[in-house]
Amino acid sequence: MPTGIVGEFLELKEGTDADVLAMQCGDFYEFFADDAELVADELDLTVSQKSSHGSSYPMAGVPLSELTPYLKALVERGYRVAVADQYETDDGGHAREVTRVVTPGTLLETSDADARYLATVVRGGEGGGSGIDDGSTGSDDGPYGVAFADVTTGRFLATTVDDRGDLRAELYRFDPAEVLPGPDLRNDDAFLASVREDLSGSVSVFDAEAFAPGRAAHAVREQFGAETADSVGLGSGSATRAAGAALAYVAETGAGVLASMTRLTTYGASDHVELDATTQRNLELTETMRGETDGSLYDAVDHTVTAAGGRLLREWLTRPKRDRDELDRRLDAVESLASAALARDRLRETLGDAYDLERLAARTTSGSAGARELSSVRDTLGLLPALAEAVEGTELADSPVVEVLGRPDRDRARNLHGELEEALAADPPKTKTEGGLFRKGYDAELDELIERHEAAAEWLDTLAEREKRDHGLSHVTVDRNKTDGYYIQVGKSVADGVPDHYREIKTLKNSKRFVTDELEEREREVLRLEEARGELEYELFEALRERVAEAVTLLQDVGRAFAELDALASLATHAAGNDWTRPTLSDSRALSIEAGRHPVVERTTDFVPNDLELDAERGFLIVTGPNMSGKSTYMRQAALIQLLAQTGSFVPARAAEVGLVDGIYTRVGALDELAQGRSTFMVEMQELSNILHSATEESLVILDEVGRGTATYDGISIAWAATEYLHNEVRARTLFATHYHELTTLADHLPRVENVHVAVDERDGDVTFLRTIRDGPTNRSYGVHVADIAGVPGPVVDRAGRVLDRLREEKAIEAKGGSRQGTGGDGTRQAVFDLSTGSFAGAEGGERGARNGDEEESPATGSEGTPVSEGSSDERAAALETPEDGLDAETRAVIEELTDVDVVETAPVELLSRVKEWQDRLE
């Protein structure tokens, strides 16, 4: 291994598991060898060469003060970056040590307003297991312990989920930047595949011992208090293992933010609405199916003016509540804010000046906050009185807004604000070493040093004028640089006339530089004063920052209150501007919507409102109608109205009564996931399986087609059975859109099933989708019309229309063929699709005599030249009933019934029953 700087770098790199090492060398952070080439490619840095004992190594670097943006860029690309800082040794030399490892989940210096979570996941029962990796992958069964830590805000949550589906939903909801699987999951290919499929974050491996029950429980007790885990219901099982490992990881990476993690929050299924990962994606809560924020529900209702408010609103939308009291409190606040426009605008204008206190608190406790950050804390705390004033004497004075503002300790906030106001300069410098951090009068000793320094600086500032006056010199300047220190510079034309006590130190092209004994003494005095002032300001600043860090809980309380006000005001602003109404929450099983609209679609189109009625007696709606007519929009708007109501928001409707649900489950169109070995139909069936296993009587289920990815009768059978199971066993409130019109007959047999359809106006061959929902079924899907709208070539559309007409008339369909090699000549081969047999006939028959005209009107011929399956079912039955057929009367009767049956219109269960009857009779 090389020695010197490069050797030290490589030795430090070998001692860490980071991908990249940034090592401080004076005023730069340097990268060497492979790391230099990596960061040069990723960050477009220039690579030079560093020689070390006969070898040359690539080298790249960034200035000390500019590491943060480069560090952020590397970490957001998924790299773990170790930072080695330089310190002085006792012998006056320099050495370096790794002070922190920055990972995707522990990046503190982020400009992104979104939360940035680190997630830890373990599998096991409440006993927790040993936590030691035995090489086995274990079972897919839960429960799973999961913890989420946001180092940028100090937020820390932990819970236990029952199964893999719930775990996937939680990970998708929080979208962590980094996931640490426990030792029993790190070799679980299915788990790792789902993480990579659903999330944009990275997966890291951490010390298995950190997940051990005893060590993890100790870490939780040390961080949050001996009784906290039990008092908040965390217990001692898998959730504690996950929480302890997360704390250990944050500590080991050296982020320095453990002090900001003051609250351990636990939660369970009983306090929120279950939204699995598929439902969150299908409803496009925070991003569209294409992965874009624009067009999502969050994008539609987000009018927040602070980063923290936006994060909280996003959390509310992805984690709706089941707590009726909390929802009523939010709705009361939104109603008050929506009706008090002037007060709301004033409140939002004041909030717009607030900085992100939760993140500032984390920066303060980590020791990375500078004077600018502390001044931001000061300015934000100073907004509390202004916000209270914006509420007093308005319609908001008796609203929950007052309660939100009253949560933080106002006296402590006022005192801390006063101290920061008294201490910090109005506009402090960006760095702590520039001076000018404090106001005059804050510290007497500092004031004296500043006064002496200013006097010495004034003597230097006026020296040039005195030298000109006292010695009759012209072209005289006094300046300072690192090489020469302070000097007197005189033009060459008058340099020979300088006084004898001037000592020349440098000759330039047009001037000479001199020093004097007095100037050198003044320089030493200025340097001593600057050093003393810098040290004292640093000490004062560290002490001030420490006092602010001790108030981390206060800062978090104020920050969360501001975030909640911002989120509530955002919902009120959207409600007031878009004619949304307050929903009536009930304990019934009702979802009654009058003139409901889709909260996103209504922003971009003239929307046709529709009613919806679901209750205990009318709990399952089968929705039929044409493609592109609005069935999916109708169902999704119902789910979104339910979700918004349980967020505490107004809803896009003239009126709405919403019975609270415990979960919302959706199954809509899916894409092939061939990389995971799953076809569209497999994905569809897995989503259906999750719904049938997870939904309860208190759930809302949205099914947008089931069974379309397989053979028609298979699909109908699955959809039929699923409908019966949801109706009879699960009893969830359900909306089921389907093109299987056979399902509409279930409304005659299942008491809670009703049919509704999207109305269509068809006149003189023109079709108009009215996008209005009406009771009753429809029997047409207008697929050919949709194909025409989509731009399918005219001949295809025309041919499809003729085929459709033949199908409706129960007539045979000829397959139009072209010339084929080996058939001889250019004759057209014809085959006839026989509806009675479900197969083509006559494929091997002779050539048709007539090749032009309407083939459907010509008799179809079989291999013997006789007509095959032409005409109505009665005609076909008569053709079979010949004296020479040798069939008895019973067999001929069965054949007649078989030929008369309408396969398309007969319900599958009835059809199967009749087939069984025919079999028995034929036997």
Protein Blocks (a to p, Z undefined) as FASTA:
>chain_A
ZZhjllmmmmmmmmpcbfbdcddehjaccdehjllmmmmmmnopacddddeehiacdddd
ddfklmmmmmmmmmmnopacddddddddfkopacdddfbdcdfklcfbbcbfbdcddddd
deddfkopnopaehiabjfbdcdddddddfknopacddddfblmlmmmmmmmnopabdcd
dfklmmmmklmmmmmmmpmbdcddddfklmpmklmmmmmmmmnojklmmmnonojmlmlm
mmmmmmmmmmmnonopmmmmmbccdddfklpccddfklmmmnommbcfkopaghpaklmm
mccfbfklmmmmmmmmmmccfbfklmmmmmmmmmmmmmmmmlmmmmmmmmmmpccfklmm
mmmmnopacfklmmmmmmmmmmmmmmmmmmgopaklmgmklmmmmmpcfklmmmmmmmmm
mmpcfbdcfbfklgombcghkamklmmmmmmmmmmmmmmmmmmmmmmmmnopahiacddd
fklmpaddddfklmmmpcfklccfbdcfkbccdddfklmmmmmmmmmmmmmmmmmmmmmm
mmmmmmmmmmmmmmmmmmmmmmmmmmmmmmmmmmmmnopacddddfbfcdcdehiacfkl
mmmcccddddddddfklmcccdeddehilmmmmmmmmmmmmmmmmnopacddfbdcdddd
fbdcddddddddfknopafklmmmmmmmmmmmmpcfkbccddehehklmcfklmmmmmmm
mmmmmmmmnopacddddfblklmmmmmmmmkbccdddddddeehiacdehiacedddfbe
hlmmmmmmnopafklmmmmmmmmmmmmnopacdddddddehkgpjbdcdddddfknopae
hklmccdfblgdjfklpccddfkopaeheajfklmmmmmmcfklopafklmmmmmmmmmp
cfklpcfklmmmmmmmmmmmmZZ
